[in-house]
């Protein structure tokens, strides 16, 4: 087995923008669901959406940390 590393930051600016859009949509959806009732799944979805937005912002703000495309 070769050297496998986790690559979280998207490899291109376009993928970072896609991550950002998807993260914002998921965060809005989770927020709307949480206003009606407090459930575990929308809360987990909201946390994952915030993490996705942070990863996208890092990919857009610091191009040097992007993983090279294979």
mmCIF file of the C-alpha atoms, coordinates in Angstrom:
data_MODEL
# 
_entry.id   MODEL 
# 
loop_
_atom_site.group_PDB 
_atom_site.id 
_atom_site.type_symbol 
_atom_site.label_atom_id 
_atom_site.label_alt_id 
_atom_site.label_comp_id 
_atom_site.label_asym_id 
_atom_site.label_entity_id 
_atom_site.label_seq_id 
_atom_site.pdbx_PDB_ins_code 
_atom_site.Cartn_x 
_atom_site.Cartn_y 
_atom_site.Cartn_z 
_atom_site.occupancy 
_atom_site.B_iso_or_equiv 
_atom_site.pdbx_formal_charge 
_atom_site.auth_seq_id 
_atom_site.auth_comp_id 
_atom_site.auth_asym_id 
_atom_site.auth_atom_id 
_atom_site.pdbx_PDB_model_num 
ATOM 1  C CA . UNK A 1 1  ? 0.000   0.000  0.000   1.00 0.00 ? 1  UNK A CA 1 
ATOM 2  C CA . UNK A 1 2  ? 1.248   3.426  -0.906  1.00 0.00 ? 2  UNK A CA 1 
ATOM 3  C CA . UNK A 1 3  ? 1.327   6.603  1.071   1.00 0.00 ? 3  UNK A CA 1 
ATOM 4  C CA . UNK A 1 4  ? -2.253  7.766  1.420   1.00 0.00 ? 4  UNK A CA 1 
ATOM 5  C CA . UNK A 1 5  ? -3.058  11.148 2.848   1.00 0.00 ? 5  UNK A CA 1 
ATOM 6  C CA . UNK A 1 6  ? -6.368  12.834 3.462   1.00 0.00 ? 6  UNK A CA 1 
ATOM 7  C CA . UNK A 1 7  ? -6.993  15.671 1.045   1.00 0.00 ? 7  UNK A CA 1 
ATOM 8  C CA . UNK A 1 8  ? -9.792  17.901 2.204   1.00 0.00 ? 8  UNK A CA 1 
ATOM 9  C CA . UNK A 1 9  ? -9.163  21.179 0.396   1.00 0.00 ? 9  UNK A CA 1 
ATOM 10 C CA . UNK A 1 10 ? -10.600 21.140 -3.165  1.00 0.00 ? 10 UNK A CA 1 
ATOM 11 C CA . UNK A 1 11 ? -8.129  20.987 -6.038  1.00 0.00 ? 11 UNK A CA 1 
ATOM 12 C CA . UNK A 1 12 ? -9.471  23.950 -8.016  1.00 0.00 ? 12 UNK A CA 1 
ATOM 13 C CA . UNK A 1 13 ? -11.175 27.293 -7.599  1.00 0.00 ? 13 UNK A CA 1 
ATOM 14 C CA . UNK A 1 14 ? -14.312 25.962 -9.298  1.00 0.00 ? 14 UNK A CA 1 
ATOM 15 C CA . UNK A 1 15 ? -14.616 23.077 -6.861  1.00 0.00 ? 15 UNK A CA 1 
ATOM 16 C CA . UNK A 1 16 ? -14.137 25.500 -3.960  1.00 0.00 ? 16 UNK A CA 1 
ATOM 17 C CA . UNK A 1 17 ? -16.990 27.642 -5.259  1.00 0.00 ? 17 UNK A CA 1 
ATOM 18 C CA . UNK A 1 18 ? -19.145 24.528 -5.654  1.00 0.00 ? 18 UNK A CA 1 
ATOM 19 C CA . UNK A 1 19 ? -18.368 23.483 -2.059  1.00 0.00 ? 19 UNK A CA 1 
ATOM 20 C CA . UNK A 1 20 ? -19.267 26.990 -0.900  1.00 0.00 ? 20 UNK A CA 1 
ATOM 21 C CA . UNK A 1 21 ? -22.615 27.017 -2.707  1.00 0.00 ? 21 UNK A CA 1 
ATOM 22 C CA . UNK A 1 22 ? -23.564 23.538 -1.492  1.00 0.00 ? 22 UNK A CA 1 
ATOM 23 C CA . UNK A 1 23 ? -22.506 24.387 2.068   1.00 0.00 ? 23 UNK A CA 1 
ATOM 24 C CA . UNK A 1 24 ? -24.587 27.562 2.135   1.00 0.00 ? 24 UNK A CA 1 
ATOM 25 C CA . UNK A 1 25 ? -27.641 25.748 0.746   1.00 0.00 ? 25 UNK A CA 1 
ATOM 26 C CA . UNK A 1 26 ? -27.276 22.979 3.339   1.00 0.00 ? 26 UNK A CA 1 
ATOM 27 C CA . UNK A 1 27 ? -26.815 25.513 6.151   1.00 0.00 ? 27 UNK A CA 1 
ATOM 28 C CA . UNK A 1 28 ? -29.952 27.403 5.136   1.00 0.00 ? 28 UNK A CA 1 
ATOM 29 C CA . UNK A 1 29 ? -31.927 24.167 4.888   1.00 0.00 ? 29 UNK A CA 1 
ATOM 30 C CA . UNK A 1 30 ? -30.736 23.004 8.310   1.00 0.00 ? 30 UNK A CA 1 
ATOM 31 C CA . UNK A 1 31 ? -31.538 26.419 9.802   1.00 0.00 ? 31 UNK A CA 1 
ATOM 32 C CA . UNK A 1 32 ? -35.075 26.332 8.437   1.00 0.00 ? 32 UNK A CA 1 
ATOM 33 C CA . UNK A 1 33 ? -35.603 22.831 9.832   1.00 0.00 ? 33 UNK A CA 1 
ATOM 34 C CA . UNK A 1 34 ? -34.232 23.843 13.230  1.00 0.00 ? 34 UNK A CA 1 
ATOM 35 C CA . UNK A 1 35 ? -36.674 26.753 13.537  1.00 0.00 ? 35 UNK A CA 1 
ATOM 36 C CA . UNK A 1 36 ? -39.644 24.398 13.532  1.00 0.00 ? 36 UNK A CA 1 
ATOM 37 C CA . UNK A 1 37 ? -38.289 21.763 15.929  1.00 0.00 ? 37 UNK A CA 1 
ATOM 38 C CA . UNK A 1 38 ? -35.032 20.776 17.576  1.00 0.00 ? 38 UNK A CA 1 
ATOM 39 C CA . UNK A 1 39 ? -33.846 17.516 16.057  1.00 0.00 ? 39 UNK A CA 1 
ATOM 40 C CA . UNK A 1 40 ? -30.473 15.822 15.931  1.00 0.00 ? 40 UNK A CA 1 
ATOM 41 C CA . UNK A 1 41 ? -30.215 15.270 12.175  1.00 0.00 ? 41 UNK A CA 1 
ATOM 42 C CA . UNK A 1 42 ? -30.676 18.915 11.120  1.00 0.00 ? 42 UNK A CA 1 
ATOM 43 C CA . UNK A 1 43 ? -28.194 19.917 13.813  1.00 0.00 ? 43 UNK A CA 1 
ATOM 44 C CA . UNK A 1 44 ? -25.580 17.490 12.444  1.00 0.00 ? 44 UNK A CA 1 
ATOM 45 C CA . UNK A 1 45 ? -26.367 18.673 8.916   1.00 0.00 ? 45 UNK A CA 1 
ATOM 46 C CA . UNK A 1 46 ? -25.858 22.282 9.991   1.00 0.00 ? 46 UNK A CA 1 
ATOM 47 C CA . UNK A 1 47 ? -22.489 21.522 11.554  1.00 0.00 ? 47 UNK A CA 1 
ATOM 48 C CA . UNK A 1 48 ? -21.394 19.641 8.424   1.00 0.00 ? 48 UNK A CA 1 
ATOM 49 C CA . UNK A 1 49 ? -22.547 22.560 6.263   1.00 0.00 ? 49 UNK A CA 1 
ATOM 50 C CA . UNK A 1 50 ? -20.512 25.032 8.303   1.00 0.00 ? 50 UNK A CA 1 
ATOM 51 C CA . UNK A 1 51 ? -17.458 22.766 7.998   1.00 0.00 ? 51 UNK A CA 1 
ATOM 52 C CA . UNK A 1 52 ? -17.966 22.578 4.220   1.00 0.00 ? 52 UNK A CA 1 
ATOM 53 C CA . UNK A 1 53 ? -18.192 26.367 3.970   1.00 0.00 ? 53 UNK A CA 1 
ATOM 54 C CA . UNK A 1 54 ? -14.981 26.763 5.999   1.00 0.00 ? 54 UNK A CA 1 
ATOM 55 C CA . UNK A 1 55 ? -13.147 24.288 3.752   1.00 0.00 ? 55 UNK A CA 1 
ATOM 56 C CA . UNK A 1 56 ? -14.380 26.151 0.664   1.00 0.00 ? 56 UNK A CA 1 
ATOM 57 C CA . UNK A 1 57 ? -13.261 29.509 2.054   1.00 0.00 ? 57 UNK A CA 1 
ATOM 58 C CA . UNK A 1 58 ? -9.808  28.123 2.829   1.00 0.00 ? 58 UNK A CA 1 
ATOM 59 C CA . UNK A 1 59 ? -9.586  26.754 -0.718  1.00 0.00 ? 59 UNK A CA 1 
ATOM 60 C CA . UNK A 1 60 ? -10.538 30.119 -2.178  1.00 0.00 ? 60 UNK A CA 1 
ATOM 61 C CA . UNK A 1 61 ? -8.441  32.296 0.119   1.00 0.00 ? 61 UNK A CA 1 
ATOM 62 C CA . UNK A 1 62 ? -5.225  30.233 0.090   1.00 0.00 ? 62 UNK A CA 1 
ATOM 63 C CA . UNK A 1 63 ? -4.608  28.672 -3.331  1.00 0.00 ? 63 UNK A CA 1 
ATOM 64 C CA . UNK A 1 64 ? -1.274  27.242 -2.141  1.00 0.00 ? 64 UNK A CA 1 
ATOM 65 C CA . UNK A 1 65 ? -3.010  24.686 0.093   1.00 0.00 ? 65 UNK A CA 1 
ATOM 66 C CA . UNK A 1 66 ? -5.098  23.191 -2.704  1.00 0.00 ? 66 UNK A CA 1 
ATOM 67 C CA . UNK A 1 67 ? -4.297  19.613 -3.533  1.00 0.00 ? 67 UNK A CA 1 
ATOM 68 C CA . UNK A 1 68 ? -2.883  19.039 -7.004  1.00 0.00 ? 68 UNK A CA 1 
ATOM 69 C CA . UNK A 1 69 ? -5.167  17.309 -9.472  1.00 0.00 ? 69 UNK A CA 1 
ATOM 70 C CA . UNK A 1 70 ? -4.201  13.736 -10.291 1.00 0.00 ? 70 UNK A CA 1 
# 
